[in-house]
Amino acid sequence: MKPLVTALIDTFNHERYIEAALVSVLEQGLSPSELEVVVVDDGSTDKTSEIIQKFLPRIKYVRKKNGGQASAFNAAFPEVTGQIVAILDGDDWWAKGKLATVLEELERHPEIPAVSHAYYRFYEETNEAKVVGPPETILVNMASPQAAHLAQQQWIYLIMGALTVRRKVLEQVIPIPEALVFSADSMIATASMALGVRVLPRPLSYYRFHSANLYAINPDDRAKLRRRYEMDEIMCNQISPMLLRLGVAPECVSAFLDPVWIAIHRYKLRTFGGSRFETLQTEMLDFRASYPNPSLGYRLFKYLVMGPATLLLPPRRYYELRDWYAGQNLGRFRDWLGRTGAAQG
């Protein structure tokens, strides 16, 4: 008999955390016939493997050569037999009652392919926990440009410790392109949003924020910052065709991804520099996305003032000027022109 649910745990050098993660899964109150636990170890070089092996044979253990998060998910998926899959990073953990709550929600809403929930962002250095989640249950999808734009803002609620999906979601995503050494979970999260996901306000997992987190990089470590930017760019390039394949309308894909693409490229240009044409391309995309019906005055301002500035100034200098412009509150004139245009449109 296939297990009702599979807990899929990906880990790499989590010797300090993996035992707590596994215990939190095994203490969910489900029997071995109801809960399958698959742990994929992406080539840990510390004592993670020794700790995991203490839980055999209760769990399935997939150990592989280090290749990154996408390769870990791809290697583990053939071992997954549950029709419902709850994913957890090896340095995070679940609150008691997490699985019972999400399974009940999936049973009550058979049309929904995924459920997520609020979570605690746990700061290891200060031992503080902050709740991240919606104030009430919400449905996240990409059925319209407006819904897709809102989904982009609600992406934060779909971290792996919180997200539970029906198997068919993973079947739409895997194999994940292995160039995504990290951020591979974004493919699963965005596929869930494309198909529809309910997000519950109750916090049922803990995201551990510590110095080794990929998004807790020292701003002085330029090599790691550049690597993070590269992964974010690859992520966007992979998500777009996947969403189209899942039937999301092109205008909804743009509404979802354009703000992400703009933020990534502004960060890259501001931090590492680039070509003036990249700055122009980024700022024109932001202009079109923010002001679909601009007034003639604002359009002239953008094309005759800000556009040439992107081509005359190096990217870093341009964004210094842009920051000064915002700091002087000169943007109120831009916003007035934009609102005027929207009203006329």
Secondary structure as UniProt FT lines:
FT   STRAND          5..11
FT   TURN            15..17
FT   HELIX           18..26
FT   TURN            27..28
FT   TURN            32..34
FT   STRAND          35..41
FT   HELIX           48..53
FT   TURN            54..58
FT   STRAND          60..63
FT   HELIX           69..76
FT   HELIX           77..79
FT   STRAND          84..89
FT   TURN            90..91
FT   STRAND          93..94
FT   TURN            96..97
FT   HELIX           98..108
FT   TURN            110..111
FT   STRAND          114..117
FT   STRAND          119..123
FT   TURN            124..127
FT   STRAND          128..132
FT   STRAND          138..140
FT   HELIX           145..154
FT   HELIX           155..157
FT   TURN            160..162
FT   STRAND          164..166
FT   HELIX           167..173
FT   TURN            178..179
FT   HELIX           185..195
FT   STRAND          197..200
FT   STRAND          205..209
FT   TURN            211..212
FT   TURN            214..215
FT   TURN            219..220
FT   HELIX           222..245
FT   TURN            246..247
FT   HELIX           250..272
FT   HELIX           276..290
FT   HELIX           296..301
FT   HELIX           302..306
FT   HELIX           307..312
FT   HELIX           315..327
FT   TURN            328..330
FT   HELIX           331..344
//
